[in-house]
């Protein structure tokens, strides 16, 4: 340890052991009562006079400040009543929601109570542009910001443009880029293969469908749905399309046709698979068309 670091450590230790500690505005300290082993928060501006049975756990630290269009995640957050007031137990210690998380949005600067931890530092909200959709899934039952009830396992879409406000009960499954399809319909590039499969009722139709979305015998057509799919796959894969991936298989099928094994698989699936996938693709197309 350098002399500068060592002297700084001695200064902090001396400050903590001092009988009088001046806490600036928007700063806080934790004080441990050594008789009860209960820690509490003292908030500035304050000139704090330490008692003989008390120990200051650290020198004054700045409160957490969450600016507009940002958020942070707190682990083991304090419990609050219906009015937002912090709950304390009989010994005077703040109650914690152990093993829980709380996402805190812009608000007045706040201290961390004993036991609270920063799970994720202050982070900008995700910006979802007009050509992007987030596919979300509920991890537990909850009521969404708009008052809509969500149930565990439910999947829905968040459509841009706008800021996405995260929730502890929700996970983002994927980010989908939208692209314009034929006829002016708006579809998600990541679901183009579902549309192709939905249209394929027989092996004969497969080459026509692949060509229609851009997987042609001459390669991937520029500006097509296939081009968007390849771009997304390349970005996700670090710059290239992996051999044996879905894009590689479709590109090969578009160039030379389906293999014997693939033809047999498509034929055995028949109209049942085609109808089911087609219905799913039709539903998603209607949803995406409303955003155009």
C-alpha positions as CSV (number, residue, x, y, z in Angstrom):
1,X,0.0,0.0,0.0
2,X,1.3,3.4,-0.9
3,X,2.0,6.0,1.8
4,X,-0.8,8.2,0.3
5,X,-3.3,5.3,0.5
6,X,-2.1,4.4,4.0
7,X,-2.5,7.9,5.3
8,X,-5.9,8.1,3.7
9,X,-6.9,5.0,5.5
10,X,-5.7,6.4,8.8
11,X,-7.7,9.6,8.1
12,X,-10.9,7.6,7.5
13,X,-10.3,5.4,10.6
14,X,-9.7,8.5,12.7
15,X,-12.9,10.1,11.4
16,X,-14.9,7.0,12.2
17,X,-13.5,6.9,15.7
18,X,-14.0,10.6,16.3
19,X,-16.6,11.7,18.9
20,X,-18.1,14.4,16.6
21,X,-18.8,13.6,13.0
22,X,-20.1,16.2,10.6
23,X,-22.4,14.7,8.0
24,X,-22.8,16.9,4.9
25,X,-26.1,17.3,3.0
26,X,-27.1,14.3,0.9
27,X,-24.7,12.0,2.9
28,X,-25.3,9.3,5.5
29,X,-23.6,7.0,8.0
30,X,-24.4,3.8,9.7
31,X,-24.2,3.7,13.5
32,X,-24.0,0.5,15.5
33,X,-25.3,0.3,19.1
34,X,-22.9,-2.1,20.7
35,X,-25.3,-2.8,23.5
36,X,-28.1,-4.0,21.3
37,X,-26.1,-4.8,18.1
38,X,-28.7,-2.8,16.1
39,X,-27.4,-0.5,13.3
40,X,-29.3,2.6,12.2
41,X,-28.9,5.4,9.7
42,X,-28.0,9.0,10.4
43,X,-28.7,11.4,7.6
44,X,-27.0,14.8,6.9
45,X,-26.8,17.7,7.2
46,X,-26.1,16.8,10.8
47,X,-23.4,17.1,13.4
48,X,-23.4,13.7,15.0
49,X,-22.1,13.2,18.6
50,X,-21.1,9.6,19.1
51,X,-22.0,7.9,22.4
52,X,-19.5,5.6,24.2
53,X,-21.6,2.5,23.4
54,X,-21.8,3.4,19.7
55,X,-19.5,2.7,16.8
56,X,-19.7,4.5,13.4
57,X,-19.3,1.8,10.7
58,X,-18.0,4.1,7.9
59,X,-17.3,7.7,7.1
60,X,-20.1,9.8,5.5
61,X,-21.1,8.5,2.1
62,X,-23.1,10.2,-0.6
63,X,-26.7,9.2,-1.0
64,X,-27.8,7.3,-4.1
65,X,-29.0,9.7,-6.7
66,X,-31.1,8.4,-9.7
67,X,-31.4,11.1,-12.4
68,X,-34.3,11.3,-14.9
69,X,-34.6,8.3,-17.3
70,X,-32.4,6.1,-15.1
71,X,-32.9,3.4,-12.6
72,X,-31.0,1.2,-10.1
73,X,-31.6,-2.2,-8.5
74,X,-31.5,-2.7,-4.7
75,X,-31.1,-6.1,-3.1
76,X,-32.7,-6.8,0.3
77,X,-34.8,-3.6,0.2
78,X,-36.5,-2.1,3.3
79,X,-40.1,-3.0,3.8
80,X,-42.7,-0.2,3.5
81,X,-46.3,0.3,4.5
82,X,-49.1,1.3,2.1
83,X,-48.1,5.0,2.5
84,X,-44.5,4.3,1.6
85,X,-43.1,4.7,5.1
86,X,-40.3,2.4,6.2
87,X,-41.3,-0.3,8.7
88,X,-39.2,-0.9,11.8
89,X,-39.2,-3.9,14.2
90,X,-39.6,-3.7,18.0
91,X,-35.8,-3.2,18.4
92,X,-35.9,-0.2,16.1
93,X,-34.1,-1.8,13.2
94,X,-35.5,-1.3,9.7
95,X,-37.3,-4.4,8.3
96,X,-35.8,-5.9,5.1
97,X,-37.4,-7.9,2.4
98,X,-34.6,-10.5,2.4
99,X,-33.6,-12.1,-1.0
100,X,-35.9,-9.7,-2.8
101,X,-35.1,-7.0,-5.3
102,X,-36.5,-3.5,-5.8
103,X,-36.1,-1.3,-8.9
104,X,-35.9,2.3,-8.0
105,X,-36.7,5.0,-10.5
106,X,-35.9,8.7,-10.4
107,X,-36.6,10.1,-6.9
108,X,-35.1,12.2,-4.2
109,X,-31.6,11.1,-3.0
110,X,-31.9,8.2,-0.6
111,X,-29.5,6.3,1.8
112,X,-28.9,2.6,2.0
113,X,-30.2,1.1,5.2
114,X,-28.2,-1.6,7.0
115,X,-28.5,-4.8,5.0
116,X,-29.5,-3.1,1.7
117,X,-27.1,-3.6,-1.2
118,X,-26.8,-2.1,-4.7
119,X,-27.5,-5.0,-7.0
120,X,-27.1,-2.8,-10.2
121,X,-25.7,0.6,-10.3
122,X,-27.6,3.6,-11.7
123,X,-28.3,2.7,-15.3
124,X,-30.0,4.6,-18.2
125,X,-33.4,3.3,-19.2
126,X,-33.5,1.2,-22.4
127,X,-34.6,3.2,-25.4
128,X,-36.8,1.2,-27.8
129,X,-37.0,2.8,-31.2
130,X,-39.9,2.7,-33.6
131,X,-38.6,-0.3,-35.5
132,X,-38.0,-2.5,-32.4
133,X,-40.2,-4.7,-30.3
134,X,-39.3,-6.4,-27.0
135,X,-40.7,-9.8,-26.2
136,X,-41.4,-10.0,-22.5
137,X,-42.4,-12.7,-20.1
138,X,-43.8,-12.5,-16.6
139,X,-41.8,-14.4,-13.9
140,X,-44.7,-14.1,-11.4
141,X,-48.2,-12.6,-11.1
142,X,-48.3,-8.8,-10.9
143,X,-50.1,-5.7,-12.0
144,X,-48.3,-3.8,-14.7
145,X,-47.7,0.0,-14.7
146,X,-50.8,0.5,-16.8
147,X,-53.0,-1.4,-14.4
148,X,-53.1,-4.6,-16.5
149,X,-52.8,-7.9,-14.6
150,X,-50.1,-10.3,-15.8
151,X,-49.9,-13.9,-14.8
152,X,-46.8,-16.1,-14.5
153,X,-45.5,-17.3,-17.9
154,X,-47.5,-14.7,-19.9
155,X,-45.7,-13.4,-22.9
156,X,-46.4,-10.1,-24.6
157,X,-44.8,-7.4,-26.8
158,X,-43.5,-3.9,-25.9
159,X,-43.5,-1.8,-29.0
160,X,-41.4,1.2,-29.6
161,X,-40.8,4.1,-29.7
162,X,-40.4,4.8,-26.0
163,X,-38.4,4.0,-22.8
164,X,-38.8,0.5,-21.4
165,X,-39.2,0.6,-17.6
166,X,-37.9,-2.6,-16.2
167,X,-39.6,-4.6,-13.5
168,X,-38.3,-7.4,-11.2
169,X,-41.2,-9.6,-12.2
170,X,-40.4,-9.4,-16.0
171,X,-37.6,-10.8,-18.1
172,X,-36.8,-9.6,-21.7
173,X,-36.8,-12.7,-23.8
174,X,-35.5,-11.1,-27.0
175,X,-35.3,-7.8,-28.9
176,X,-36.9,-8.0,-32.4
177,X,-36.1,-5.7,-35.3
178,X,-39.1,-5.0,-37.5
179,X,-38.9,-4.9,-41.3
180,X,-41.4,-4.2,-44.0
181,X,-42.8,-7.2,-45.8
182,X,-44.6,-7.5,-49.1
183,X,-47.9,-5.7,-49.3
184,X,-46.9,-3.2,-46.8
185,X,-47.3,-5.5,-43.8
186,X,-44.9,-5.1,-40.9
187,X,-43.4,-8.3,-39.6
188,X,-40.6,-9.2,-37.3
189,X,-37.5,-10.4,-39.1
190,X,-36.9,-13.1,-36.4
191,X,-40.3,-14.6,-37.2
192,X,-39.9,-14.8,-41.0
193,X,-39.1,-18.5,-40.9
194,X,-42.5,-19.1,-39.1
195,X,-44.2,-17.4,-42.0
196,X,-42.3,-19.5,-44.4
197,X,-43.2,-22.7,-42.6
198,X,-46.8,-21.6,-42.3
199,X,-47.0,-21.1,-46.0
200,X,-45.3,-24.5,-46.8
201,X,-48.1,-27.0,-47.0
202,X,-46.0,-29.3,-49.4
203,X,-42.4,-29.7,-50.4
204,X,-43.2,-28.2,-53.8
205,X,-44.1,-24.8,-52.2
206,X,-40.9,-24.5,-50.1
207,X,-38.6,-23.1,-52.8
208,X,-41.1,-20.4,-53.7
209,X,-41.6,-19.3,-50.1
210,X,-37.9,-19.2,-49.5
211,X,-37.4,-17.1,-52.6
212,X,-40.2,-14.8,-51.6
213,X,-38.5,-13.8,-48.4
214,X,-35.0,-13.5,-50.1
215,X,-33.3,-16.9,-50.0
216,X,-32.8,-17.2,-53.7
217,X,-30.7,-19.5,-55.9
218,X,-28.3,-16.6,-56.5
219,X,-27.8,-15.9,-52.7
220,X,-29.6,-13.7,-50.2
221,X,-31.4,-10.8,-51.9
222,X,-30.4,-7.3,-50.7
223,X,-33.0,-5.4,-48.7
224,X,-35.1,-8.6,-48.2
225,X,-36.4,-10.2,-45.0
226,X,-33.6,-12.8,-45.4
227,X,-31.0,-10.0,-45.5
228,X,-32.4,-8.6,-42.2
229,X,-32.4,-12.1,-40.6
230,X,-28.8,-12.7,-41.7
231,X,-27.7,-9.3,-40.3
232,X,-29.3,-10.0,-37.0
233,X,-27.8,-13.4,-36.8
234,X,-24.3,-12.1,-37.7
235,X,-24.5,-9.4,-35.0
236,X,-25.6,-11.9,-32.4
237,X,-22.9,-14.3,-33.4
238,X,-20.1,-11.8,-33.3
239,X,-19.8,-10.9,-37.0
240,X,-20.5,-14.2,-38.9
241,X,-23.3,-16.7,-39.5
242,X,-22.5,-20.0,-37.8
243,X,-22.4,-23.2,-39.9
244,X,-25.5,-25.4,-39.3
245,X,-27.5,-22.4,-38.0
246,X,-31.1,-21.7,-39.2
247,X,-29.9,-19.0,-41.5
248,X,-27.2,-21.2,-43.0
249,X,-29.8,-24.0,-43.6
250,X,-32.3,-21.7,-45.2
251,X,-29.7,-20.1,-47.4
252,X,-28.5,-23.5,-48.6
253,X,-32.1,-24.6,-49.2
254,X,-32.8,-21.5,-51.2
255,X,-29.7,-22.0,-53.3
256,X,-29.9,-25.7,-54.1
257,X,-33.3,-26.8,-52.7
258,X,-34.2,-29.1,-49.8
259,X,-32.2,-32.3,-49.2
260,X,-33.9,-35.7,-49.3
261,X,-34.1,-35.8,-45.5
262,X,-35.5,-32.3,-45.3
263,X,-38.0,-33.1,-48.1
264,X,-39.2,-36.1,-46.2
265,X,-39.5,-34.2,-43.0
266,X,-41.6,-31.4,-44.6
267,X,-43.8,-34.0,-46.4
268,X,-44.5,-35.9,-43.2
269,X,-45.4,-32.7,-41.3
270,X,-47.9,-31.9,-44.0
271,X,-50.7,-29.5,-43.7
272,X,-51.1,-29.8,-40.0
273,X,-47.8,-28.1,-39.2
274,X,-48.3,-25.6,-42.0
275,X,-51.7,-24.6,-40.7
276,X,-50.5,-24.1,-37.1
277,X,-47.5,-22.1,-38.1
278,X,-49.5,-20.1,-40.6
279,X,-52.0,-19.2,-37.9
280,X,-49.2,-18.1,-35.5
281,X,-47.6,-16.0,-38.3
282,X,-50.9,-14.4,-39.2
283,X,-51.5,-13.4,-35.6
284,X,-48.0,-11.8,-35.3
285,X,-48.4,-10.0,-38.6
286,X,-51.6,-8.4,-37.4
287,X,-50.0,-7.3,-34.2
288,X,-47.0,-5.8,-36.0
289,X,-49.2,-4.2,-38.7
290,X,-50.8,-2.0,-35.9
291,X,-47.4,-0.4,-35.3
292,X,-46.9,0.7,-38.9
